[in-house]
């Protein structure tokens, strides 16, 4: 798997897992210390680190669901003293330190900042480092995660935090859902030319899991232009859910409901 880098400080390598999950190897280039992000497949992550000539120093877990944290215990057992980070109260497997909004984690010469983004789970967090953000199941390419027990206000607040990052921030999300997400985005905003172009691109790129090029990373700027959950203030999304009026959280709820209803019709 080729590594993709946003700077000379860190390198990010996406590693596909299961049918549509993404794990990530984050390497501090100065020290060759690595963090593994959402390692459901511990052996695949160990192989990726060895191929990169990096030493796994920590696990960063966006949330406690098995398909993101399922390899934590195996990694921890094979590396005594391994630091395993997870969100506060999220029952992350093998967690050694819970983190929350504003916490910082040192990885070699790099500093990882934590954003709390509860909704998909109540302890969900995102990790920001050197022009990259790992969003787990909060923000996808042209989509967002299920609310589960969370509220529309929580997801709106999470998106507002992410959209406050610079437009060129690379977004590394937890699943390859892009083609379906783009189909819904085009349904919600049929006159958005950027969304139509992105849908054509997603169809052509294909899934990394199925032998295609894959569609991660995206950028914050691209999500601002093409993600209906990032566009609750756009006139076209206001028109898509007119009953919400000026209530932004209600718009978020109705866009999520619209996606769910649209999905059941497919």
Buried (B, 14 or more C-beta within 10 A) or exposed (E): BEEBBBEEBBBBBBBBBBEBBBBBBBBBBEBBBBBBBBBBBBEBBBBBBEEBEBBBBBBBBBBBBEBBBBBBBBBBEEBEEBBBBBBBEBBBBBBBEBBBBEBEBEBBEBBBBBBBBBBBBBBBBBBBBBBBBBBBBBBBBBBBBBBEEBBBBBBBBBBEBBBEBEEEBBBBBBBBBBBBBBBBBBBBBEEBEEBBEBBEBBEEBBBBBEEBEBBBBBBBBBBBBBBBBBBBEBEBBBEBBEEBEEBBBBBBBBBBEBBEEBEEEE
